[in-house]
Structure formats: C-alpha cells, structure tokens
Amino acid sequence: MDTAELKTLVEALVFVSPEPIRLERIAEALDVERKSVALVLQELVAEYAAASRGFILQEIAGGFQFRTRPEHGEWVRRLVKNRPFRFSRAALETLAIIAYRQPVTRAEIEYLRGVDSGGVVKTLLDRHLLRILGKKDVPGRPMIYGTTREFLELFGLRDLAGLPTLKEFSELNLDVLDAGADSVAPPEN
Amino acid sequence: MAYEIKIENFEGPLDLLLHLIRKNEMDICDIPIAEITAQYLVAIDVIQSLNLDVAGEFLLMASTLLYIKSRMLLPPSEEEDAEEEEEDPRAELVRRLLEYQKYKDAAATLDTFPLLDREIFARTFPARELEEGEEEEFHSVGLYELVEALRGVLREAPEPVIHEVDQERLSVTDRINSILTLLEGRQSLSFTELFPTPPLRQDVVTTFLAMLELVKLRLLRLMQNSRYGTIWLYPAVVEEGPLTLQLEDDSLGYC
C-alpha cells in the first residue's frame, strides 16, 4: 500500500480507539513496518496542528489520540456538563513529588512536604493517578508509589520525560554553610 | 508587632517558613534563626487563637527551630572538630526548604496544565460488554483494585451490633471448596458473586482469604476486561472432573 493509503488507515485506527493507541499496535494491525507508521503519524500530527480544525492529534501516554483544543474548553464543557474541577495544593504537591521522584514511599513524600500525606495519597490512589509499585525492601516494608497512565492522560503528557524540568533554586553553596570551628554564628538577641 | 497571616494558605510548616523567609527578604543561606523562630511562634499563636488545631507538624518544626538555635549558641564540640568541620546546624533545614520550594514550584506549573475533561476533551466510548475470546484484552488485577473491591463488599456488610459467641464459623478451607464448587462448569465468576447476600463481615473476610489462597495455589486467575472494571475469576486449570483440594486448616495457617 502506498503512503497516502497508509495515512488514511492509520488515521482511521486512531479514530476508533477508545484509548490512546500505541504505534506498535497500529503497525501490528496493519502489518506494516513501525518506521512507516511513525512517519505517517508524524505527518498527521503536523497536519492536524496546522489545520484549523476542532481537534488535534496528540501523543499521549505512549499512544496517539484525538483531542480538542484547550482554548475551546469552556464551550465544550457546556455540552458535556462537566463542572471544572481543581486540584488542592496538597494534591498537586504530592503528585509533583511522586511524578518526579518515583518510586517513592509515603515517608519520603512526608519528609519533603513536612506534613502528613496519607489522606492525599489515598485520594490520588482512588482517582487512579497513583499506583502502588510494590514494597520497599526495608524494615516495615513500606509501599512504593508511582504515577499511572491516567496521570499522563490527564495532564496530556507523552511520558514522564515530558514533565517540565524541575527548577533548581539558588544552588546551595555548602561551603558557606559549613560554619567551620572558627566561625560560630554570633548569637542573635 | 502584628503579623498578617492567612492560615489556610499554608500547606505545612515548610510552607510557612518559606513564606516568612520571603516576606522578610532573608537570605536563605543565612537564616537569622532567632528572628524566624520568633515569627514562626507568633504565627502558630495566631493559628491557635483562631481555635484551629495546630497540627503536630507545626509544633515539631518549632522545636526543630529552637534546637537549631541552641546548637548554634554552643561552641563546636572538640571531638567533631578533630574529625571534620562541623556542619552549620541550619544546613539540613535549608536543604529541606530548597527542596520543598522546588516541588512547590513544580506543583504550581502542573496547575497550569490544561487537563483532560476540564479544558481538553477526547471522544468517550461506552464501555464494551464482555465478549468471548477477548483474552488478550484483559488486564491483570492489581492489589489495590482487589482491596477496593473488597471494601465495596464490606460497605454492604454492616458491623453486627450484637456480639454472640458463634461457633459456626466458616473456615477458609470450607470456603475454598465452596468456591471451587461454584466454579464447576462455569467459565467465569464475577467477584461480587462470591459473596453471600446479605454478606456478613465474617463471611466476606473468610471468602476473600479463600479466594487469595486459590490464587496463590494457582487454581484461580483474576482478570478485568477494562481498567477498573468488574473483577472476574477464572479457573486457571481446566481439569477433568470436579476440582477438589485436600486441605487442612492447619496447612494454611488459619485456625
């Protein structure tokens, strides 16, 4: 089959997929090389982005999916009757810590946040944004947490590498902090 | 001196400290501990005066600050001196503050993302019915989902109010055998079908343990045909004749 036909076929498969469809699955279903599928997918993504259409093709959680444009959100919401939800700051902090540092235990999350995070973790587990990866091989065998595919789908990420780079704040110069024996800080009143 | 503090805006003691450091334009690498501790304690007082419970974490941080201050007032111990340069008592706290700030910032960034079903929408498909021969479509069941399912059943089972000494308890072994009987000649069984109606907590727990044992013995497989969908039980081995197990309660470690 030629490229033009392949492109329409790939488009059709993405269209009927209930979840973001992986490149491998498309290649398997059509019995063609992954390379050629990757090529037409790239073209399709670019074409949808350039065309003034109501939806675009995006790479999400390792697969491909048609999605509406964020600027239309308010209008689409009127139809689907979704009330806009917001994450609490606690939930966002916890998600951020787990997303960047996974696999991570609750104790590690709590040390970083300085507050009990049991409730937040449970809520995020219930919403399927976190999953239990296993147990850590230390006394007490605490659970290890990581993010899920749903997390990537919700935030529209291709993969975890798609997360924005963590900003490092004011690089700590430990020499400054290494108060040597001769320089004890003067007592403040 | 009045400090204006909006309590509900603080995610925790680190957050409050960061706020105070920023407000006073302190150098994070050289925090005047006495000053920050004074302000921190005032903040906690404000919280208390509003009759809000001060979470233990806030008090822990207060004592950490006081500890740091007292360490700074002490001359460095000679033993440590001999070994290596003593670290500034504040170093650990500063590291934590910077680290926390990093994730706080990342959280704020995540908050700006357009979210699926909030700003961005994808097509939704009605859940497909279970069809024959869709084995490869199955997902294995995770521990958390299993516990969720159990919780669902337990919610239906109210705590008994009357406590009677009851000798007629089902043993796990009995339940294992009855599950096997239930599965005989069946292709599959849904998780909820396992449990008696109305379920008694005792029975629910026993049944759940029996099911886990069967999974462990590789006589059962648990599958879902959609993520977070119904959990189905499948006999893992198709044997001739009915499945029976010679089990003693002792062998399972239950009594």
Contacts between the chains, C-beta under 8 A, distances in Angstrom:
chain1	res1	chain2	res2	distance
A	18	B	125	4.0
A	18	B	128	7.9
A	65	B	122	5.6
A	66	B	122	6.6
A	66	B	123	6.7
A	67	B	116	7.6
A	67	B	120	5.1
A	67	B	121	6.8
A	67	B	122	5.0
A	68	B	120	5.7
A	68	B	121	4.6
A	68	B	122	7.6
A	69	B	120	7.5
A	70	B	114	3.7
A	70	B	119	4.3
A	70	B	120	5.4
A	73	B	114	6.8
A	73	B	118	6.6
A	73	B	119	3.4
A	73	B	120	6.6
A	73	B	121	7.7
A	76	B	121	5.0
A	77	B	118	7.8
A	80	B	117	7.8
A	80	B	121	6.7
A	82	B	117	5.8
A	82	B	118	7.1
A	84	B	118	5.4
A	85	B	118	6.3
A	87	B	110	7.9
A	87	B	111	6.8
A	89	B	11	5.5
A	89	B	107	6.7
A	90	B	11	5.9
A	92	B	107	3.8
A	92	B	108	7.6
A	92	B	110	5.5
A	92	B	111	5.5
A	93	B	11	6.3
A	93	B	103	5.9
A	93	B	104	6.3
A	93	B	107	4.5
A	95	B	107	7.2
A	95	B	110	6.5
A	96	B	103	4.9
A	96	B	106	4.1
A	96	B	107	4.3
A	96	B	110	5.7
A	97	B	103	5.0
A	99	B	106	8.0
A	99	B	110	7.9
A	100	B	103	7.3
A	100	B	106	6.5
A	111	B	96	7.7
A	112	B	96	7.6
A	112	B	99	6.1
A	112	B	100	6.1
A	112	B	103	6.3
A	113	B	11	6.9
A	113	B	12	5.9
A	113	B	14	7.0
A	113	B	100	6.8
A	113	B	103	7.7
A	114	B	12	4.4
A	114	B	13	5.0
A	114	B	14	3.9
A	114	B	15	7.5
A	114	B	57	5.9
A	114	B	61	6.8
A	114	B	96	7.3
A	114	B	100	6.7
A	115	B	11	6.5
A	115	B	12	3.5
A	115	B	13	7.3
A	115	B	55	6.9
A	115	B	57	5.0
A	116	B	55	7.6
A	116	B	57	6.8
A	125	B	144	6.2
A	126	B	148	7.9
A	128	B	227	7.7
A	128	B	228	6.5
A	131	B	142	6.8
A	131	B	144	6.7
A	132	B	142	7.3
A	132	B	143	6.3
A	132	B	144	5.4
A	153	B	116	5.8
A	154	B	115	5.7
A	154	B	116	5.0
A	154	B	117	7.9
A	155	B	110	6.8
A	155	B	113	5.0
A	155	B	115	6.6
A	155	B	116	7.8
A	156	B	113	6.7
A	156	B	114	6.6
A	156	B	115	7.5
A	156	B	116	6.5
A	156	B	120	6.3
A	163	B	106	8.0
A	164	B	106	7.3
A	164	B	109	5.3
A	166	B	102	5.6
A	166	B	103	7.9
A	166	B	105	7.9
A	166	B	106	5.8
A	167	B	102	6.5
A	167	B	105	5.5
A	167	B	106	7.7
A	168	B	102	6.8
A	169	B	98	5.1
A	169	B	101	5.1
A	169	B	102	5.9
A	169	B	105	7.5
A	170	B	28	6.1
A	170	B	29	7.2
A	170	B	98	6.8
A	172	B	29	6.8
A	172	B	94	6.6
A	172	B	95	6.7
A	172	B	98	6.2
A	173	B	29	6.8
A	174	B	91	6.9
A	176	B	29	5.4
A	176	B	30	7.4
A	177	B	29	6.4
A	177	B	87	6.9
A	177	B	88	4.3
A	177	B	90	6.9
A	177	B	91	4.5
A	177	B	94	6.7
A	178	B	85	5.4
A	178	B	86	8.0
A	178	B	87	6.1
A	178	B	88	6.4
A	178	B	91	7.8
A	179	B	86	7.0
A	179	B	87	7.6
A	179	B	88	4.3
A	180	B	85	5.1
A	180	B	86	7.6
A	181	B	76	4.9
A	181	B	81	5.0
A	181	B	85	6.8
A	181	B	86	6.5
A	184	B	72	7.0
A	184	B	75	6.4
A	184	B	76	6.5
A	185	B	72	5.2
A	185	B	88	7.8
A	187	B	34	7.7
A	187	B	72	7.5
A	187	B	73	5.4
A	188	B	32	5.6
A	188	B	33	7.2
A	188	B	34	3.8
A	188	B	35	6.5
A	189	B	34	7.1
